């Protein structure tokens, strides 16, 4: 099957942009979550948005982005408040509190989805889990020269515009509050002594995670992008600034290569159908993590084995 340039620009390029733009904020925020040992909070928040999405549809009667995004954001805020309340009142660790909220809110979302939406629209739990990265369509571009036309960019899919805004906002906030995020991550006691409210920084971080979780379209992609790029970068460096940059690099590579392996490689080898983009992006992220675990110059399995044998300095 021959893929034309017009097909690539209208179908494949926007899907790649969605995958990479979704990964950037997740990778940046995931770096702090991994260092704080709170990586699974991205998993929880990517699931708890489901009742908000359904509520947004039930109230507005449409699947327009704005009401569903507002519902998802409201559900994320509620989840953050519930996690903090359960942690404080129940004196539970954060992981246990997240588990309670995640289970209850996701179950409530599934019930609302089945009873309140039914078959009226193409909205189901599978869509919420796997997303639809490959369904992003950019009407207009036919060749590279057509991208110089401002009218073409005016027709850019709304999901790409929103994801780009979320990515830029996340980068700006991380740069603006870098010192606060760094201190509260590595030494909360020092942060308190310096007058930095660690609890407020934590709440802000979780809220940013909630926004990124909704915009990343699909829980599988969210979980992978929150954990894999950050964990891979963590194996390669001890410096926070380098880890942030590397996590973004691995997120972008995962988005591009994942889509290529999902959409193009099966067709190149003669398969009848392509694969799910979100799943393959997650798989590529996992491969990067595996390679880092094996061959990282200091913390990899091979390097540590050689160090124990005295062949390289520790």
FILO-158434 format. One record per atom (N, C-alpha, C): residue in three letters; x, y, z. Coordinates in steps of 0.05 Angstrom, whole numbers, padded with zeros to 5 digits, always signed. Layout:
BEGIN
ALAXYZ;...
***
This chain:
BEGIN
UNK+00017-00024+00000;UNK+00000+00000+00000;UNK+00018+00025+00000;UNK+00014+00042-00021;UNK+00030+00066-00023;UNK+00018+00089-00007;UNK+00035+00102+00008;UNK+00026+00125+00024;UNK+00035+00151+00010;UNK+00016+00167+00003;UNK+00022+00192-00011;UNK+00030+00214+00009;UNK+00042+00235-00001;UNK+00050+00257+00016;UNK+00026+00271+00028;UNK+00005+00273+00012;UNK-00020+00285+00023;UNK-00032+00269+00045;UNK-00031+00242+00043;UNK-00041+00225+00065;UNK-00024+00229+00090;UNK+00003+00230+00086;UNK+00020+00234+00109;UNK+00015+00260+00123;UNK+00011+00282+00108;UNK+00007+00308+00120;UNK-00020+00310+00134;UNK-00040+00298+00123;UNK-00067+00301+00134;UNK-00074+00280+00155;UNK-00061+00257+00155;UNK-00068+00236+00173;UNK-00045+00229+00193;UNK-00021+00224+00182;UNK+00001+00214+00198;UNK+00015+00237+00214;UNK+00020+00259+00201;UNK+00034+00281+00214;UNK+00018+00291+00239;UNK-00008+00297+00237;UNK-00022+00306+00260;UNK-00023+00285+00283;UNK-00024+00259+00275;UNK-00024+00238+00296;UNK+00003+00238+00310;UNK+00025+00242+00295;UNK+00051+00243+00308;UNK+00053+00267+00326;UNK+00042+00290+00318;UNK+00043+00314+00334;UNK+00027+00309+00360;UNK+00005+00296+00359;UNK-00011+00290+00383;UNK+00006+00272+00402;UNK+00018+00251+00391;UNK+00034+00234+00408;UNK+00058+00247+00421;UNK+00072+00265+00406;UNK+00095+00278+00418;UNK+00087+00301+00436;UNK+00067+00316+00429;UNK+00059+00339+00446;UNK+00046+00328+00472;UNK+00033+00306+00471;UNK+00022+00294+00495;UNK+00044+00285+00514;UNK+00066+00275+00502;UNK+00088+00264+00518;UNK+00104+00285+00532;UNK+00107+00309+00521;UNK+00124+00330+00532;UNK+00116+00338+00561;UNK+00091+00346+00565;UNK+00084+00354+00593;UNK+00084+00330+00612;UNK+00077+00306+00602;UNK+00077+00283+00619;UNK+00106+00276+00627;UNK+00125+00279+00609;UNK+00153+00272+00615;UNK+00164+00292+00635;UNK+00159+00318+00632;UNK+00169+00338+00651;UNK+00158+00333+00679;UNK+00131+00330+00680;UNK+00119+00326+00707;UNK+00126+00299+00718;UNK+00128+00279+00700;UNK+00135+00252+00709;UNK+00163+00251+00722;UNK+00181+00268+00713;UNK+00207+00270+00725;UNK+00205+00275+00755;UNK+00189+00294+00763;UNK+00186+00300+00791;UNK+00170+00278+00806;UNK+00151+00266+00792;UNK+00136+00245+00805;UNK+00154+00221+00810;UNK+00171+00214+00791;UNK+00189+00191+00795;UNK+00208+00197+00818;UNK+00219+00221+00819;UNK+00238+00228+00840;UNK+00224+00228+00868;UNK+00198+00235+00868;UNK+00183+00236+00893;UNK+00171+00209+00900;UNK+00176+00189+00882;UNK+00164+00162+00886;UNK+00134+00163+00885;UNK+00123+00180+00868;UNK+00094+00182+00865;UNK+00086+00178+00835;UNK+00101+00160+00822;UNK+00096+00157+00793;UNK+00068+00148+00786;UNK+00056+00132+00804;UNK+00029+00121+00797;UNK+00007+00142+00801;UNK+00013+00166+00810;UNK-00008+00186+00812;UNK-00017+00194+00784;UNK+00000+00192+00764;UNK-00008+00197+00737;UNK-00028+00176+00727;UNK-00023+00151+00735;UNK-00042+00130+00729;UNK-00069+00135+00741;UNK-00069+00143+00766;UNK-00095+00148+00780;UNK-00110+00171+00767;UNK-00097+00193+00762;UNK-00110+00216+00751;UNK-00119+00211+00722;UNK-00105+00195+00707;UNK-00113+00189+00680;UNK-00139+00173+00679;UNK-00145+00159+00701;UNK-00170+00144+00702;UNK-00193+00159+00715;UNK-00187+00176+00734;UNK-00209+00189+00749;UNK-00222+00211+00732;UNK-00210+00218+00709;UNK-00223+00238+00692;UNK-00248+00227+00678;UNK-00251+00201+00678;UNK-00273+00188+00663;UNK-00301+00198+00672;UNK-00307+00199+00699;UNK-00333+00209+00707;UNK-00337+00238+00699;UNK-00316+00254+00699;UNK-00318+00282+00691;UNK-00324+00285+00661;UNK-00311+00268+00645;UNK-00317+00268+00616;UNK-00346+00261+00611;UNK-00356+00240+00624;UNK-00384+00232+00621;UNK-00403+00253+00631;UNK-00397+00265+00654;UNK-00414+00287+00664;UNK-00415+00310+00645;UNK-00392+00317+00633;UNK-00391+00339+00614;UNK-00410+00333+00590;UNK-00410+00309+00581;UNK-00428+00302+00559;UNK-00457+00302+00568;UNK-00463+00291+00591;UNK-00490+00290+00600;UNK-00502+00318+00605;UNK-00486+00337+00614;UNK-00495+00364+00619;UNK-00499+00379+00593;UNK-00479+00377+00575;UNK-00480+00393+00551;UNK-00495+00379+00528;UNK-00497+00353+00529;UNK-00510+00338+00508;UNK-00494+00335+00483;UNK-00468+00342+00484;UNK-00451+00340+00461;UNK-00423+00330+00469;UNK-00407+00322+00449;UNK-00380+00312+00455;UNK-00360+00334+00447;UNK-00369+00359+00449;UNK-00350+00382+00443;UNK-00328+00382+00464;UNK-00305+00392+00456;UNK-00281+00391+00473;UNK-00285+00406+00499;UNK-00296+00431+00498;UNK-00297+00448+00521;UNK-00312+00436+00544;UNK-00338+00427+00541;UNK-00352+00416+00564;UNK-00339+00391+00575;UNK-00328+00374+00558;UNK-00316+00349+00567;UNK-00290+00355+00581;UNK-00275+00375+00571;UNK-00250+00383+00584;UNK-00256+00395+00611;UNK-00277+00412+00613;UNK-00285+00424+00638;UNK-00292+00402+00658;UNK-00307+00382+00649;UNK-00315+00360+00667;UNK-00291+00344+00676;UNK-00273+00338+00658;UNK-00249+00323+00665;UNK-00232+00339+00685;UNK-00229+00365+00680;UNK-00213+00381+00698;UNK-00226+00382+00726;UNK-00253+00385+00727;UNK-00267+00385+00752;UNK-00263+00359+00767;UNK-00265+00336+00752;UNK-00261+00310+00765;UNK-00232+00308+00775;UNK-00213+00319+00761;UNK-00185+00317+00770;UNK-00181+00333+00796;UNK-00193+00357+00797;UNK-00191+00373+00821;UNK-00204+00359+00845;UNK-00228+00347+00840;UNK-00241+00332+00861;UNK-00224+00309+00871;UNK-00211+00295+00851;UNK-00194+00272+00859;UNK-00171+00281+00876;UNK-00158+00303+00868;UNK-00136+00314+00883;UNK-00145+00320+00912;UNK-00168+00333+00915;UNK-00178+00340+00941;UNK-00184+00315+00958;UNK-00196+00295+00944;UNK-00203+00271+00958;UNK-00178+00255+00968;UNK-00158+00254+00950;UNK-00133+00241+00957;UNK-00121+00254+00982;UNK-00120+00280+00981;UNK-00107+00295+01004;UNK-00124+00291+01029;UNK-00151+00292+01026;UNK-00168+00289+01050;UNK-00166+00261+01062;UNK-00166+00241+01045;UNK-00164+00213+01055;UNK-00136+00209+01068;UNK-00116+00221+01056;UNK-00089+00218+01067;UNK-00087+00230+01094;UNK-00099+00254+01098;UNK-00097+00268+01123;UNK-00116+00256+01144;UNK-00141+00253+01137;UNK-00161+00244+01156;UNK-00158+00215+01163;UNK-00152+00199+01143;UNK-00148+00170+01147;UNK-00120+00162+01155;UNK-00102+00182+01154;UNK-00074+00177+01161;UNK-00062+00154+01144;UNK-00069+00154+01118;UNK-00059+00134+01100;UNK-00036+00145+01083;UNK-00020+00128+01073;UNK+00001+00137+01055;UNK-00012+00146+01029;UNK+00003+00162+01014;UNK-00008+00173+00989;UNK-00017+00152+00969;UNK-00001+00130+00967;UNK-00007+00109+00948;UNK-00034+00096+00955;UNK-00039+00091+00981;UNK-00064+00078+00989;UNK-00088+00097+00983;UNK-00084+00123+00989;UNK-00105+00142+00984;UNK-00112+00144+00954;UNK-00091+00144+00938;UNK-00095+00145+00909;UNK-00110+00120+00899;UNK-00103+00097+00911;UNK-00116+00072+00903;UNK-00146+00073+00909;UNK-00154+00084+00932;UNK-00182+00086+00939;UNK-00197+00104+00919;UNK-00186+00128+00915;UNK-00199+00147+00898;UNK-00200+00137+00869;UNK-00178+00126+00860;UNK-00177+00116+00832;UNK-00198+00095+00827;UNK-00201+00076+00846;UNK-00220+00054+00842;UNK-00248+00064+00842;UNK-00255+00080+00861;UNK-00283+00090+00864;UNK-00291+00108+00841;UNK-00274+00127+00834;UNK-00281+00146+00813;UNK-00282+00132+00785;UNK-00263+00114+00780;UNK-00264+00101+00754;UNK-00289+00083+00752;UNK-00295+00069+00774;UNK-00319+00052+00774;UNK-00344+00069+00770;UNK-00345+00092+00783;UNK-00368+00110+00780;UNK-00370+00120+00751;UNK-00347+00126+00738;UNK-00347+00134+00711;UNK-00357+00113+00692;UNK-00350+00088+00696;UNK-00360+00066+00680;UNK-00390+00063+00682;UNK-00400+00065+00708;UNK-00429+00063+00712;UNK-00444+00086+00698;UNK-00433+00110+00701;UNK-00445+00133+00688;UNK-00445+00130+00657;UNK-00423+00119+00647;UNK-00420+00115+00619;UNK-00441+00096+00608;UNK-00445+00074+00622;UNK-00463+00054+00613;UNK-00492+00062+00616;UNK-00498+00075+00638;UNK-00526+00082+00644;UNK-00534+00109+00633;UNK-00516+00128+00632;UNK-00523+00155+00624;UNK-00519+00161+00595;UNK-00500+00147+00582;UNK-00493+00152+00555;UNK-00503+00131+00536;UNK-00498+00105+00545;UNK-00508+00083+00529;UNK-00494+00083+00501;UNK-00510+00080+00481;UNK-00500+00078+00453;UNK-00505+00104+00438;UNK-00511+00126+00451;UNK-00518+00150+00437;UNK-00495+00162+00422;UNK-00471+00159+00433;UNK-00447+00170+00419;UNK-00425+00149+00421;UNK-00404+00153+00405;UNK-00381+00136+00405;UNK-00362+00144+00428;UNK-00372+00138+00453;UNK-00357+00145+00477;UNK-00358+00121+00495;UNK-00336+00108+00500;UNK-00336+00084+00517;UNK-00310+00082+00533;UNK-00310+00063+00551;UNK-00286+00060+00568;UNK-00261+00053+00553;UNK-00265+00037+00531;UNK-00242+00030+00515;UNK-00229+00054+00502;UNK-00246+00073+00493;UNK-00235+00098+00481;UNK-00220+00114+00502;UNK-00231+00114+00527;UNK-00217+00129+00548;UNK-00190+00117+00555;UNK-00189+00090+00553;UNK-00164+00076+00560;UNK-00143+00078+00538;UNK-00151+00073+00513;UNK-00132+00072+00491;UNK-00130+00097+00474;UNK-00150+00115+00477;UNK-00150+00140+00461;UNK-00154+00135+00432;UNK-00150+00155+00416;UNK-00154+00153+00387;UNK-00134+00172+00373;UNK-00109+00168+00379;UNK-00088+00185+00368;UNK-00089+00186+00338;UNK-00093+00162+00325;UNK-00092+00160+00296;UNK-00116+00172+00282;UNK-00137+00180+00297;UNK-00161+00192+00285;UNK-00159+00222+00282;UNK-00137+00234+00290;UNK-00133+00263+00287;UNK-00129+00269+00257;UNK-00145+00286+00246;UNK-00144+00292+00218;UNK-00140+00322+00213;UNK-00121+00328+00196;UNK-00115+00356+00189;UNK-00124+00362+00160;UNK-00146+00375+00157;UNK-00157+00379+00131;UNK-00142+00403+00117;UNK-00131+00398+00094;UNK-00120+00420+00079;UNK-00093+00415+00066;UNK-00072+00408+00081;UNK-00045+00406+00069;UNK-00044+00384+00048;UNK-00031+00390+00026;UNK-00028+00370+00005;UNK+00002+00365-00001;UNK+00019+00385+00004;UNK+00048+00381+00001;UNK+00062+00400+00020;UNK+00089+00399+00021;UNK+00103+00415+00040;UNK+00099+00445+00034;UNK+00097+00453+00009;UNK+00093+00481+00002;UNK+00066+00492+00013;UNK+00046+00474+00015;UNK+00020+00483+00025;UNK+00021+00491+00054;UNK+00041+00482+00069;UNK+00044+00489+00097;UNK+00051+00519+00101;UNK+00058+00532+00079;UNK+00064+00561+00081;UNK+00039+00578+00080;UNK+00016+00565+00075;UNK-00009+00580+00073;UNK-00021+00583+00101;UNK-00025+00608+00111;UNK-00037+00612+00138;UNK-00064+00599+00141;UNK-00079+00596+00119;UNK-00106+00584+00121;UNK-00104+00554+00129;UNK-00082+00542+00121;UNK-00078+00513+00128;UNK-00074+00511+00158;UNK-00058+00529+00169;UNK-00053+00528+00198;UNK-00078+00536+00214;UNK-00096+00551+00202;UNK-00121+00558+00215;UNK-00139+00533+00218;UNK-00134+00514+00201;UNK-00150+00489+00202;UNK-00136+00467+00219;UNK-00115+00474+00233;UNK-00101+00455+00250;UNK-00120+00443+00270;UNK-00120+00417+00274;UNK-00139+00404+00293;UNK-00138+00417+00320;UNK-00161+00419+00332;UNK-00163+00432+00358;UNK-00146+00418+00380;UNK-00146+00391+00378;UNK-00131+00375+00398;UNK-00102+00382+00397;UNK-00090+00387+00374;UNK-00062+00394+00372;UNK-00057+00421+00384;UNK-00075+00440+00378;UNK-00072+00467+00389;UNK-00073+00466+00420;UNK-00092+00451+00431;UNK-00094+00450+00460;UNK-00070+00436+00472;UNK-00061+00414+00460;UNK-00038+00400+00470;UNK-00013+00417+00469;UNK-00010+00433+00448;UNK+00013+00451+00446;UNK+00012+00472+00468;UNK-00012+00482+00473;UNK-00015+00502+00495;UNK-00008+00489+00522;UNK-00017+00465+00527;UNK-00011+00451+00552;UNK+00019+00446+00555;UNK+00032+00438+00533;UNK+00061+00433+00533;UNK+00076+00458+00539;UNK+00069+00480+00526;UNK+00082+00506+00531;UNK+00078+00516+00559;UNK+00053+00513+00569;UNK+00047+00521+00596;UNK+00063+00505+00616;UNK+00065+00479+00612;UNK+00080+00462+00630;UNK+00110+00470+00630;UNK+00121+00474+00607;UNK+00149+00483+00605;UNK+00153+00509+00620;UNK+00135+00528+00616;UNK+00137+00554+00629;UNK+00135+00552+00659;UNK+00117+00536+00669;UNK+00113+00533+00698;UNK+00137+00518+00711;UNK+00148+00498+00697;UNK+00171+00484+00708;UNK+00195+00503+00709;UNK+00199+00520+00689;UNK+00221+00539+00689;UNK+00216+00560+00711;UNK+00191+00569+00714;UNK+00185+00590+00733;UNK+00188+00581+00762;UNK+00179+00556+00767;UNK+00180+00546+00795;UNK+00201+00523+00797;UNK+00222+00525+00782;UNK+00242+00504+00782;UNK+00255+00501+00810;UNK+00262+00523+00822;UNK+00274+00523+00848;UNK+00256+00510+00869;UNK+00231+00518+00869;UNK+00211+00507+00888;UNK+00207+00477+00884;UNK+00204+00470+00859;UNK+00200+00441+00853;UNK+00224+00425+00861;UNK+00248+00435+00856;UNK+00272+00421+00862;UNK+00276+00417+00892;UNK+00272+00439+00908;UNK+00276+00437+00936;UNK+00255+00419+00950;UNK+00230+00423+00942;UNK+00209+00406+00954;UNK+00211+00377+00946;UNK+00224+00371+00924;UNK+00227+00344+00915;UNK+00249+00330+00931;UNK+00272+00344+00935;UNK+00294+00331+00948;UNK+00296+00336+00978;UNK+00285+00358+00988;UNK+00288+00364+01016;UNK+00264+00381+01025;UNK+00241+00368+01031;UNK+00217+00383+01039;UNK+00221+00399+01065;UNK+00238+00388+01083;UNK+00243+00402+01108;UNK+00258+00428+01103;UNK+00277+00428+01086;UNK+00292+00452+01079;UNK+00273+00472+01065;UNK+00256+00462+01048;UNK+00236+00480+01035;UNK+00219+00495+01056;UNK+00210+00480+01076;UNK+00194+00492+01097;UNK+00209+00513+01112;UNK+00235+00507+01118;UNK+00251+00526+01133;UNK+00257+00551+01117;UNK+00256+00549+01090;UNK+00260+00572+01073;UNK+00234+00587+01067;UNK+00212+00578+01079;UNK+00187+00592+01075;UNK+00172+00582+01050;UNK+00180+00560+01038;UNK+00166+00549+01015;UNK+00146+00529+01024;UNK+00121+00533+01018;UNK+00099+00515+01026;UNK+00100+00490+01009;UNK+00112+00469+01020;UNK+00114+00444+01004;UNK+00087+00433+00996;UNK+00068+00436+01014;UNK+00041+00425+01008;UNK+00028+00439+00985;UNK+00033+00465+00983;UNK+00022+00481+00960;UNK+00036+00473+00934;UNK+00062+00469+00935;UNK+00076+00461+00911;UNK+00067+00433+00902;UNK+00064+00415+00922;UNK+00054+00388+00915;UNK+00027+00389+00902;UNK+00009+00405+00914;UNK-00018+00408+00903;UNK-00018+00419+00874;UNK+00000+00439+00870;UNK+00002+00451+00843;UNK+00013+00431+00823;UNK+00033+00415+00832;UNK+00044+00394+00815;UNK+00022+00374+00807;UNK+00007+00365+00827;UNK-00014+00345+00821;UNK-00035+00357+00802;UNK-00042+00382+00806;UNK-00062+00394+00788;UNK-00051+00396+00760;UNK-00025+00403+00757;UNK-00013+00403+00730;UNK-00014+00375+00718;UNK-00009+00355+00734;UNK-00010+00327+00725;UNK-00038+00320+00715;UNK-00058+00330+00730;UNK-00086+00324+00722;UNK-00092+00336+00695;UNK-00083+00361+00690;UNK-00088+00373+00664;UNK-00074+00358+00642;UNK-00049+00351+00646;UNK-00034+00336+00626;UNK-00047+00308+00622;UNK-00057+00296+00643;UNK-00068+00269+00641;UNK-00093+00270+00623;UNK-00109+00290+00625;UNK-00133+00292+00608;UNK-00126+00297+00579;UNK-00107+00316+00574;UNK-00101+00324+00547;UNK-00085+00302+00532;UNK-00074+00283+00546;UNK-00057+00263+00533;UNK-00073+00242+00518;UNK-00099+00242+00520;UNK-00117+00225+00504;UNK-00111+00195+00507;UNK-00122+00183+00528;UNK-00119+00155+00531;UNK-00101+00148+00555;UNK-00111+00132+00574;UNK-00097+00126+00598;UNK-00071+00111+00593;UNK-00071+00093+00574;UNK-00047+00077+00568;UNK-00024+00096+00561;UNK-00030+00115+00543;UNK-00009+00134+00535;UNK+00000+00151+00558;UNK-00019+00159+00575;UNK-00012+00176+00598;UNK+00007+00162+00617;UNK+00000+00137+00624;UNK+00016+00122+00643;UNK+00044+00118+00633;UNK+00046+00111+00607;UNK+00073+00106+00595;UNK+00089+00131+00595;UNK+00077+00154+00587;UNK+00092+00179+00584;UNK+00099+00191+00611;UNK+00084+00186+00631;UNK+00090+00196+00657;UNK+00115+00181+00669;UNK+00117+00156+00663;UNK+00136+00139+00677;UNK+00161+00133+00660;UNK+00157+00123+00636;UNK+00179+00112+00620;UNK+00201+00133+00613;UNK+00194+00156+00601;UNK+00215+00175+00594;UNK+00230+00185+00619;UNK+00215+00191+00641;UNK+00228+00201+00665;UNK+00246+00180+00677;UNK+00236+00155+00679;UNK+00252+00134+00690;UNK+00277+00127+00673;UNK+00274+00129+00647;UNK+00296+00124+00629;UNK+00318+00146+00633;UNK+00309+00171+00634;UNK+00328+00193+00639;UNK+00341+00191+00666;UNK+00326+00181+00686;UNK+00338+00178+00713;UNK+00361+00158+00713;UNK+00360+00138+00696;UNK+00382+00119+00694;UNK+00407+00130+00682;UNK+00405+00153+00668;UNK+00427+00163+00652;UNK+00441+00187+00665;UNK+00429+00200+00685;UNK+00441+00223+00697;UNK+00431+00227+00725;UNK+00447+00241+00741;UNK+00440+00248+00769;UNK+00432+00278+00771;UNK+00435+00293+00749;UNK+00429+00321+00750;UNK+00400+00326+00740;UNK+00385+00341+00756;UNK+00356+00345+00751;UNK+00352+00359+00724;UNK+00368+00379+00718;UNK+00364+00394+00693;UNK+00368+00376+00669;UNK+00389+00359+00669;UNK+00393+00341+00647;UNK+00371+00320+00646;UNK+00362+00311+00669;UNK+00340+00291+00669;UNK+00315+00302+00656;UNK+00309+00327+00661;UNK+00285+00340+00649;UNK+00288+00340+00619;UNK+00311+00349+00609;UNK+00316+00350+00580;UNK+00315+00322+00568;UNK+00328+00303+00580;UNK+00329+00276+00569;UNK+00301+00263+00569;UNK+00285+00269+00590;UNK+00258+00257+00591;UNK+00241+00268+00568;UNK+00244+00293+00561;UNK+00230+00304+00538;UNK+00239+00292+00512;UNK+00266+00288+00509;UNK+00277+00276+00485;UNK+00265+00248+00482;UNK+00265+00232+00503;UNK+00254+00205+00501;UNK+00224+00204+00496;UNK+00210+00224+00506;UNK+00181+00226+00501;UNK+00176+00231+00472;UNK+00192+00250+00460;UNK+00188+00257+00432;UNK+00196+00233+00414;UNK+00218+00220+00420;UNK+00226+00196+00405;UNK+00205+00174+00407;UNK+00194+00170+00431;UNK+00173+00150+00434;UNK+00149+00156+00417;UNK+00141+00182+00417;UNK+00118+00189+00401;UNK+00122+00185+00371;UNK+00145+00193+00361;UNK+00150+00190+00332;UNK+00154+00161+00325;UNK+00173+00147+00338;UNK+00179+00119+00331;UNK+00155+00101+00337;UNK+00140+00107+00359;UNK+00117+00090+00365;UNK+00096+00092+00343;UNK+00092+00116+00332;UNK+00072+00118+00311;UNK+00082+00105+00285;UNK+00108+00108+00279;UNK+00119+00095+00256;UNK+00116+00064+00257;UNK+00123+00053+00280;UNK+00120+00024+00283;UNK+00091+00015+00283;UNK+00073+00032+00292;UNK+00044+00025+00292;UNK+00031+00027+00265;UNK+00037+00049+00251;UNK+00023+00056+00226;UNK+00036+00045+00201;UNK+00063+00047+00200;UNK+00077+00041+00175;UNK+00089+00013+00174;UNK+00103+00005+00195;UNK+00118-00020+00195;UNK+00100-00044+00188;UNK+00076-00047+00201;UNK+00059-00070+00193;UNK+00052-00070+00163;UNK+00048-00047+00151;UNK+00042-00046+00123;UNK+00066-00053+00106;UNK+00090-00044+00115;UNK+00114-00050+00101;UNK+00120-00080+00100;UNK+00112-00094+00121;UNK+00118-00123+00122;UNK+00095-00140+00111;UNK+00075-00126+00100;UNK+00053-00141+00087;UNK+00028-00146+00104;UNK+00027-00135+00128;UNK+00003-00140+00145;UNK-00021-00124+00134;UNK-00045-00134+00140;UNK-00069-00122+00129;UNK-00077-00097+00144;UNK-00070-00095+00170;UNK-00079-00073+00186;UNK-00055-00061+00202;UNK-00058-00036+00209;UNK-00039-00023+00227;UNK-00045-00030+00256;UNK-00028-00020+00275;UNK-00032-00026+00303;UNK-00041+00000+00317;UNK-00049-00003+00342;UNK-00058+00020+00358;UNK-00034+00038+00365;UNK-00036+00063+00358;UNK-00013+00081+00361;UNK-00006+00085+00391;UNK-00026+00089+00408;UNK-00021+00094+00436;UNK-00006+00070+00449;UNK-00015+00046+00442;UNK-00002+00022+00453;UNK+00027+00019+00443;UNK+00032+00025+00418;UNK+00059+00023+00407;UNK+00077+00045+00418;UNK+00066+00069+00422;UNK+00082+00090+00435;UNK+00091+00082+00463;UNK+00072+00070+00477;UNK+00078+00060+00504;UNK+00099+00038+00503;UNK+00097+00020+00483;UNK+00116-00002+00480;UNK+00144+00009+00474;UNK+00146+00028+00457;UNK+00172+00040+00450;UNK+00184+00053+00475;UNK+00167+00067+00490;UNK+00177+00079+00515;UNK+00188+00058+00534;UNK+00174+00035+00535;UNK+00183+00013+00552;UNK+00210+00001+00542;UNK+00214+00000+00516;UNK+00239-00010+00504;UNK+00262+00009+00512;UNK+00257+00035+00510;UNK+00278+00054+00519;UNK+00285+00049+00548;UNK+00265+00045+00564;UNK+00271+00040+00593;UNK+00286+00014+00597;UNK+00279-00006+00582;UNK+00294-00032+00584;UNK+00323-00029+00576;UNK+00327-00015+00554;UNK+00355-00010+00544;UNK+00371+00005+00565;UNK+00358+00026+00577;UNK+00372+00041+00598;UNK+00379+00024+00622;UNK+00361+00007+00630;UNK+00366-00011+00652;UNK+00389-00030+00647;UNK+00392-00038+00622;UNK+00413-00056+00615;UNK+00440-00042+00610;UNK+00440-00020+00596;UNK+00465-00008+00585;UNK+00471+00020+00595;UNK+00456+00030+00614;UNK+00463+00057+00625;UNK+00492+00056+00636;UNK+00508+00077+00630;UNK+00536+00076+00636;UNK+00543+00073+00666;UNK+00526+00081+00684;UNK+00532+00079+00712;UNK+00513+00060+00727;UNK+00487+00062+00721;UNK+00467+00047+00736;UNK+00456+00023+00721;UNK+00465+00018+00697;UNK+00456-00005+00681;UNK+00466-00031+00692;UNK+00452-00052+00685;UNK+00459-00079+00694;UNK+00487-00086+00685;UNK+00494-00081+00660;UNK+00520-00088+00649;UNK+00542-00072+00664;UNK+00538-00046+00667;UNK+00559-00030+00681;UNK+00563-00039+00709;UNK+00541-00045+00723;UNK+00544-00054+00751;UNK+00557-00081+00753;UNK+00552-00099+00734;UNK+00565-00125+00734;UNK+00595-00122+00729;UNK+00602-00105+00710;UNK+00630-00101+00704;UNK+00644-00087+00728;UNK+00630-00069+00742;UNK+00641-00056+00765;UNK+00647-00076+00787;UNK+00629-00095+00791;UNK+00633-00115+00812;UNK+00657-00133+00806;UNK+00662-00136+00780;UNK+00684-00153+00772;UNK+00710-00138+00771;UNK+00709-00111+00777;UNK+00733-00095+00778;UNK+00744-00086+00751;UNK+00727-00089+00729;UNK+00737-00082+00703;UNK+00734-00053+00696;UNK+00715-00039+00710;UNK+00713-00010+00707;UNK+00710+00002+00734;UNK+00718+00027+00738;UNK+00716+00039+00765;UNK+00687+00043+00773;UNK+00681+00041+00799;UNK+00654+00044+00808;UNK+00646+00073+00806;
***
